[in-house]
Amino acid sequence: MASLPYTAVACASVRADPAPGLLNYAAVHSCLLRADRRLSLPILALLLLLHFRFLAVAAGAHFSPAVSRLASRLRLSPSMAAVTLLALGNGAPDAFASAAALRGEGGLPRAGLAAILSAGAFVSAFVVGAVSLIAAPFAVPPASFTRDVFLYLVAASALFYIYLSAEIFLWQAVGLVLFYVFFVGLVFYMDLGAAGKAVSSAEPETTANGMGRAAMDLPVSVEHQKQRKASLWTVLTKQVTRVWDWPVTFLLKLTIPSTLPSEWNKFYICANICLCPLILLYSFSSFIPLDSRIVFLLPQIRFPLWSVVLLVSFCLALSHFRFEKESPETENIASTLISFVMSVFWISTMAGELLNCLAAIGVIMDLPPAILGMTVLAWGNSVGDLVADVALAKNGQPTIAIAGCFAGPMFNMLVGLGTALVMQTAGVYPKAFVLEFHVGIVVAFVFLLLSLMATLWW
């Protein structure tokens, strides 16, 4: 009985401090499960596995095909697809997060800069190794690989010099953004001589049972023999996996449009039309609050923004369900773009949920804050990059995945952090924006630079 007041106080404290994300894991532990570790740890571990599976399905079944199809339609080389599509997909959420963080009081948070540096070291080392192990053997153009690593090393060195000076001017912040523009221009220039080698191979097609085109090309008799030789345990495992994946697949189909005419489904398309605008509005809620009041149809009456968007999208979905009868004959580039954007949203959102769940487990287990910072917070923001790049490698695009391991972190550092710094330095122009010095960030810079130099040497 003595523990009940403590539980009530902890629950009230957690509810007073809402957590960023879809689910408050601290509230689940303190309020729903009454701070019982025997219940909290298994349930949070199950949620952790669900987040991982959600990330894997979103990246493998939606994000990777969307990137491959867009690269094929736009005739982009692997390097160009990596520095544009893949970097934008992996880095756009971090760019918005950096801009939102720097709008607050107190200047540049140490944790934000440390997260970008730690994520860069994690992606350029661990993710590159994971992609190499999964997709090996494959050939990487030496010139493009050396270019990507070297320019990332130059950009990190320049930012390190700026940080050691403890201040940054407007022209320096603009220079960070322009350096990435220069990087994209250099990639485009180097690819001009190899226009015939642009990405033109058809992307791997997946079937309902998760097997690729290679399985579809096998004779029916071979497939039948393989099925007969399957053990009972294998069959049970497949059935359990299907049951486990069904809610994840169903939710993703409701919110991510299919890009192939053969997969066209009127119900899912109408659900996409109804839900996608609302989800996109939620993704921009840090800039445009969902409950912003606007005048719609009726004068002098202000409706919440989310209700107006939901009403309009629901009416469009009903119209599509009523008048659309047949599937499109060819692949629609607009659907592919929407699929790419929604896949980015889900990967970013579920990576954040996974990070919050890991942090809650660490707090419940009474892990020291230093250990959490070096493990969960250091690489948690890179889980989305890891899953997306590995999915691309599995789907036959290892060159794009390797290039994205350097283009993505460079985009986060130069465009995401650079844009946020431009906003801050413009506010104090012509004075310099003061950077808070901390030895931990210096250590993060050193490890990132050593990782890049070792990669370049190797």
Secondary structure by P-SEA (a helix, b strand, c coil): ccaaaaaaaaaaaaaaccccccccaaaaaccccccccaaaaaaaaaaaaaaaaaaaaaaaccaaaaaaaaaaaacccaaaaaacaaaaaacaaaaaaaaaaacccccccaaaaaaaaaaaaaaacaaaaaaaaacccccccaaaaaaaaaaaaaaaaaaaaaaaaccccaaaaaaaaaaaaaaaaaaaaaaccccccccccccccccccccccccccccaaaaaaaaaaccaaaaaaaaaaaaaaaaaaaaaaacccccccccccaaaaaaaaacaaaaaaaaacccccccbbbbcccccccccaaaaaaaaaaaaaaaaaaccccccccccaaaaaaaaaaaaaaaaaaaaaaaaaaaaaaaaacccaaaaaacccccccaaaaaaaaaaaaaaccaaaaaaaacaaaaaaaacaaaaaaaaaaaaaccbbbbbbbbaaaaaaaaaaaaaaaaaaac
